[in-house]
Amino acid sequence: MDSFQNLALLENLYRLKSLGYSFVDPITPNLQTPLNSLPDSLGEINQNIAQCFLCDLSKSRRQSMSGYGNIKAQLMFVDAYVSAAEDESSEYYVGRSGVMLRDMIEKVLNLKIEEVFFTHAVKCKPFGFQNPSPSECSSCAPFLSKQIELIKPRIIIPLGADAYRILSGDHGDFERVRGEIIPYGDSQLIPMHHPLYLVRNPSCKKEAMRDLQTIKSQLL
């Protein structure tokens, strides 16, 4: 499925063609890398992500962000997409939400951030304040699937409704599944609020603490 940006480009090109212009460069739509074509090495996967030009986000990003942490982690956190602060700094756990997530890991789960793995479903920052398009999510999906296959986490934590939707394909009410233990291949999903949501809605921190206790119980 072409992204909105590709469709807008095509419409503009057809308009110019009707005015007498001609074109020789082919237009390549967003594509998806077959999962079985990806290497069985996280280092090589990281290189593929860094050199990826499958979707329009490659034109505006500063860099791709493949993930950070233990490549044999039992616990994997998945954010929906790279934030502006992460894209600007090329670092993870930045800003108020990053500090909150670090505190959750270290002070509640009693783990070090080097013991878990943190990544994004979409490895680049979206345009402006938009959410990534379905085709941009689709282009990145094999990279995340391969990371999960190689790391083999026991528990995957989608951070927020967008991350859960991208991972599961479930577009239903996020509150229905938040904090629940959901089978996901050889792993379990336990969705929870995104730390940025908790920064903006501090009254929900009690719910987050209950979700973290659920996660902690599954790691025992």
N, C-alpha and C positions, 0 to 999 in steps of 0.2 A: 504494500500500500504506500503510495507516494505521500510524503509529508506535505503539510500546508505550504511550506516554502517552495517545494518543487512544483506544486500545482500553480502557485502564483507566478512562478518563473515561466512555466509552460504557457499560461494564459497570455503573458506579456510577449512571449516569442511568437505565438500565433497572431497576435495583434500586429506585431511588426512585420510578419510575413505577409499579412493582408495588405500592408502598405508598400510591398515590393522588395523587402529585404530578403536575403537568403542566408542560410547558415550551413557551416560545414562541420562544426564540432558536435559530436554526439552528446546527448543528455543522458546521464546515468542516474537512474532512480535509486532510492535507498534499497539496500540489499541486506540479507542476513547471512552470516557465515555458518555453514553447516557444522553442527556440534562435532561430528566425527572427523572433521578436517582440522580441528584445533589440536595443538601439541599437548602431550601429557606431562607438561612441566609448567609450574606456576611462573617461573622466570621467563619462559618463552611466551606464555600467555600475557604477561605484563608488557613484553615487547610488542606483541600484536595489538594490545590496547593502546599503547603509546603511538603506534603507527596507523591507527584505524582512521579511515576516511569514508566509512560506510554511510554516514548520515550527515545532515547539514550542520550539526553541532561542531563538527571538526573545523568549520570555517570561523567560528567565533570563540572557541575555547582558548585559554592560555596553554593548557595541557590536559591530557587525560589523567585520571587518578584510578589506579588499579586496585588499591587496597593496602591495608597496613595490619601487621600483627603476626601471630603464630600460624604458620602454614599447616599445622596439625591441631588447630584449636578445636576444642569441644563446643565452643560457643562462638557463633558468627552473628554480628550485627549488620543489617542491611538497611541503609538509608535509600531513599528513592533516587536522588540525583545529587550531583556535586553542587554545593552552595557557592554563592559569590565570594564569601570569606575564604573558603577552601581553595577556590580557583585562583584567588588573588595571592594567597600565601603559599600554596602548594603543600599545605600541611593538614593533618587530621586533628580532630578534637579542638577546633578553634572556635572563638566566640563564646557567648554565654551558654548556648546549647551544647557546645563541645565540652566545656568545663562541667556542665551538669552530667553529661554522659560519662565522662571520666570519673566523676564522683560516684555515680551509680555503680560503675564497675569496681572501683577500688574500695569504696566505703560500705557498700551494701552487699555486693557479691563477693567481696574479699578476694578479688583477682587483680592482677596487674594488666594494664592495657596491652602489654606485650604477650599476654597469655591468651587473649581473644583475637578474633580477626574481624576487622571492620572494613566494609566496602560499600559500594553504591550499585543499585540496579542499573542506573544509567551513569556511565563513567565520566561524563562531561557536564559542564554547567549549561543549563538550557538558555535560550535567548531571553534576555530581559528578565521579567518576572513570570514568564509563561511556564506551564508544566510541559515536560517533553511530550511530543506527539506519540501516538501509538506506533508509528513506523520507527521513530527514534528509539523507543523502548524495545521494539522487536529487533532492531539492529544490534542492540547491546545484549539481548537475552542469552545468546549462546556463551558469552564470556562469563556471565554470572553462573550459568548452569555448569560450566566446566570448572569454575572455582569451587563450587559446592561438591562436585564429583571428586575433585582432587583433595580437598581439605577434609571432607567427610565429617562435618560438624554434627554433634549429637543434637544440638538445638540451634535454630535459626531465629533471630529476633528481627522481624520487620518493624522498622521505626516509623510508625504512622500509617495512615490509611493508604497513601500513595504507594509506599513500599510494599505493603501487603497486597494491594491490588495488582501491582506489576508481578510480584512473585506468584500469586495464586490464581490470578484471573478472576477473582471474586469481586464483583462491583456492589455487593450488598452493604448493609449498615455495618460500619467498622466496630461500633460498640457491641455488636452481637458476638464478635469473635475476639475482641481485645481481652488478653489475659487467658484465653483458652489454649489448651494443648491440642494442636492439630497435626495429624500425620502428614508427612511430606516426604515421599520417597523413603530413604533410609534415615531421615532426620525427623525432627518435630518443629513445627512453627509455633511460636508464642508471640503473637503481635502485641505491641504496647504503644502508648502515645510517644510521639516524637518529642525529644527534649525541648525543641523550640516551642512546641505546643504547651508544654508544661511551664516554660518560662512565662508564656503569655497567659496561662490559665493555672495559676498556682493552686487553686482549689482542687485540681485533679491529681496533685502529688500523692495523696493517700491511695488513690487507685494505682498509681505507678509503683508505689511501695509494695502493694499486694501482688502486682504482676512480677516484680523483682523477686519476691519471696517464692512465687511459683517457679520462676526460672531457677532459683537457688536450690529448691527441693529436687528438681530434675537433674541437677549436676551431682548430687550426692551418690 
